[in-house]
């Protein structure tokens, strides 16, 4: 079974575990003669890597990427590109006390039940450490999409505290530790998350990813819909429990008159939308408007709070998870969401060219 791969023409297979010697990905379907260097991939990995603020895990990883195949003299050759990122700061001893216990909220029980064996060190394959490989693949996807398509992400809510959308400023996103577009909200989040961190607790978040400059026509009916592939891609990110496109769940509260995006002809005679409740996708095909995706990330399950659980022998017990963990995993989910958006769009762009020229 190939359940560690995604995409059709632009196909990504990730490999590796949280505490193994390395992790990485193999990316197939990349057009030849595409200029790519390790430094370009590294730029995006640096945005995701741990230990960059007190609000993320203090595991210190350089996340230095190595290109092992598929690139010659700075250009892709059309063959699979293999990327590797070494793990250098594992602390497996942190997990010795829980090797026989199932952590509530984690995949320990389900992995053990399915496979009869699991790597308990940091969650093994189920760890968010795997997402570094996705970000590396996303860097290549961005090169395929070209400079006219812009993908940006922001955290729009942490716990019950949402941003004020009237204060949305994309420039502000790069200025704070939360990728927050609202400077006032970011300051309040600092106080809120500091207290949670000191209490040994965690909190969830909502992340919004926006792709601008996407041409109309990407996606296909019925089972190749762009929005369904985006939803699946975001749901594969660790700790994501919900995804919405455009108005999403809020569209249930709108009337047909309110929800339908009216159209007029612009001065050049081209159709122009007056709103974007659909999030840039109609009938599974892109409209040319911004594609807007939001996903909800649950609170980090590894917390310094004693919780009830059972062990692999079927006995009741208690557990407290030590180690270095994100008090809000949604923060580092922003660059991961951007990468998944890029991978899906690159895949659909290549599929569209293959069918429609």
N, C-alpha and C positions, 0 to 999 in steps of 0.2 A: 504493500500500500504506500502511496505517496502523499501522506497527509502532512508532510513538512514542506510542501511546495505550494505556491500560489501563482496565478497568472496563466495565460494561454500562450501568447506569442512572446511577451516579456515575462519570462518565468523565473521565479526566485525560489531557491531551496536553501533553507538555513540549517545549520548544524551546530552542535556544541552544547555544553552545560555551564551553569553558573560557576562551578568550582573545578572544571576540567582545565587542561593546559591551555586551551584556546577555544574560540568559537568563530563562526564566519558564515559565508554564504557562497553559493554558486549561482550566477546570473546568466541565463541563456536567452537567446533571441535578440541580442544587442546588434544593431546594424554595424557594419564594418566602417572603418575610417572615422570613428567618433573620437575626438580628442579627449583624453581623460588622464589625469595624473593623481597620484595618491594624495597630494595636498588638497585637491578639490574635494575628495571624499572626506578627508580629515576635517575640513571646515564644518561639515554637518555633524560629524561624530562628536566634535568638541562641544556642540550645543547640547548634546544628550548626556555626556559622560557624567559620572557621579562625583560628589565631593566639591561641587562648585559653590555651594552656599550651605548655611546651617539648616536649611529646610529640605535638604536631600540627604541620602545615605552618605556617610563619611568614608565609604570604601574608596580608596585612591587607585583609580585605573586610568592610564594614559589613553586607552582605547586607540592605540596606534595601529593603523590599518596597513596591511601588506597586500599588494597585488601579486598573486601567484601565477596567473595565467590569463590569456585572452587579450593582452595588451603588448604591443611591440612598437618601440620608438614613439611612445606617447599616443598611439592610436589603437582602437579596438580592431581586432582581426576578424570578427564575425564568429569566433569560437567562444565557448563558455568562459566567462570571467570569474575567477575564484578569488575571494577576499578572505583574509584571516586577521583576527584580532586576538592577541594573546591576553590571557588572564594573568595578572601579576600580583594581585593583593588579596588572594583568597585567605579566609580565616576559618577553615573547616572545623577547627576545634570548637567554635561557637555552637555547632549543631550536634555535638556528641551526646548531649543530654536528652535530645529529642528524637534520636534515630528510631526509637521504637514507638513514639507517640505521634498521633495525627494532629497537626495544628489546625484549629478551627479556622475556616475561611480559606484554607489552602487546598492544593490538589493532592496532598499526601495520601488521603484515603482513596481517592479515585484512581490515582496512578498505581497504588499497591493492589487495588482490587482488579484493575484491568490487566496489569502486566505480571503481578506476583513479585515484583522487585521495583525498587525506586532508589534514586540518588537523593538522599535526604539533605545533602550539603547545599544549603541555600535554595532548595527547591529543585535543583538539577535542571532538567529541561523546561520545567514550568516557570522558572525564574524570569523576571523582567530583564535580566541580563541578556537574554536572547535578542531583545529588540535592538541592540547595537548593530547586529547584522542587517536588520531591516533598514536602519538609517543609512548604512553603507550602500545598500541596494538602491535606496531612494535617491542617493546622490547621482548614481548613473542614470536613473529614470529622469531626473531633472535635465540632464544633458540631452536626452532624447527629445524632451518637450521643448527645449530651446528657451531663449530669453524672453519671448513674448508671453509665456505662461508663467504667472507668479503664484506661488503657493505659500500662504502665511497662516500661522496658527496663534491662538491666544487662549489663555485660561479665563473663562468668563464667570465662573462661580466656584467658590471653595466653601464646602459645607453649606449653610443656609445663606451665605453672604455673596450676592451677585453684584456685578459691576453696574454702573449707570451708563447705558449705551449712548446717552447724549454726550458723554465725555470720552467716547472711543477715540483713541489716538494710536495709530499703528507705530509711530515713532517711539512711543512710550514702552512698547512691548519689550524692546531690547535693553531697557534701562533699569529693570527690576528683576528680582529673582523668580518671579511668578509668571513671566510672559504675559503680564496683565496690561491691557490697553487703557486702563483707568488708573491714573496715578493716585487718586484719593483711596480707591479700593485697595490698591497694593499696600499702602501704609497701614490700613486697618487689618489686612490679612497678616502682616508681620506680627502684630500684637496677638492676634487670634492663634496663629500657628505656633508661636513661641510658647504660649501657655499649654497647648496640646502636647508639644514636644517635651516640655518639662514634666508633664503628667504621665509621660510614657504612652500616650494615646495617638490616634491618627484620625484623618478625615478624608472624605471623598471630594470630587471636583467635577466640573463640566468644562470640556475643552471644545473650542470651535476652530475648524479648519476652513479656510476660504481659498479657492482657486480662481484667479482672474485671468482673462485672456484666452480661456478655453474656447476653441471654435465650436460652432453648432454642428451637430451631426454625430458626435461620439456616442457609442452605445447602440444596442440593437434589441428589438423585440425577439422573443418574449423572455427567453431565459438568459439573455446576455445584456440585461439592462444595466446601464451605467450606475444608477443609484443602488441597485441590489448588490452589485460587486463592491461598491464603496461601503455599503453597510456591512457586508461580510468581512471586508478587509479591516474595518475599524473594530469589529467584534472579536477579531483574532488577537487584538492587543491585550496583554495581560491586564486583568482587573476591570476591563470594560464590561458594563452590564446593560448599556442601552445606547442606541444610535438613532439619530433623526436627521432628516434632510429638509432643508428649508424651514417652514413653520413646524414641521414634525408633529408632535403630539398636540401642539396648540391649534393645529388646523381643525381639530375636532370641535373647537369652540367657535369657529368662524362660519358664517353663512356662505353660500355659493357666490353671492355678490361680492363679499369681502375677500374671498380666497382666490378667485380667478384673476390671473395677471392679465390686465387689459393690454391691448396692443394698438399702436398707431404707426403711421408711416413717417419716418424722419425726413429731413430736407433732401436726402439723397435717394429717397424712394425705397428705403429698406425698412423692414418691420422693426419696431422698437417697443420694448416692454415698459409699462408704467410702474410695475412693482415686481417683486421676486419672491412671492410666497412659496413657489415651487422649488426654490433653492437651486435653480439653474438646470433642472432636469424635468422633461415632460415625456411621458410614455417610455421612459428609460433611455431617452436620447437627450444629449446636451442642447441647450437653447442658445448658447453664446453668452449668457449672463454668468455672473459669479456663481460658482458651485459652492454651496454652503452646507457643511456637515458638522454636527455636534455629537459628542459622545460623553457619557457619564462614566466616571471611574470610581469604583468603590473605595472605601477606606483601606489602607494597608492593613493586611491581616496580622502581620508580625508586630505585636505591641508588647510593651513591658507591663502587662496586666495579667494576673493569674486567671486562667480560663479552664472550664471543665472540658474534658475530652476523654477519649478511650485510647488504649494502645493496641498494637497489632495482635496481642493475645486475647483481646476482647474484654479487658478489665478497665473499669472506671479509674480515672486518674485526673491530675491537674497539670497544667503546662504554662510556662512563661517563656516567651521567645526572646532569647538574647541575640546579640549581633548588631549589625549596622543596617538600619532600614529607613526608608523614606517616610516621614510623618504624613506626607501627601504625595502619593505616587503620580498624581495627575500632573504635577509640575514637569517631570521628565517625559510625560506622555505627549506633550505638545510637539516636540520634534519628531516623535515616533508617528503621530498622526499625520504630520506633514509628509513624512516619507511614504506612508501607506497611500495617501492621496496621489503622490507622484507616481508610485508604482502602478496603481490602477489606471491613471490617465495615460501613462506611457503604453501600457498594454492595449488600451482601447484605441489610442492613436494609431498604433501599428496594425491593429485589426481593421480599423476603418480604411487605412491605406490599402490593405490587402484586398478588401472587397470593393471599395469604391474608387480607388486610385488617388 
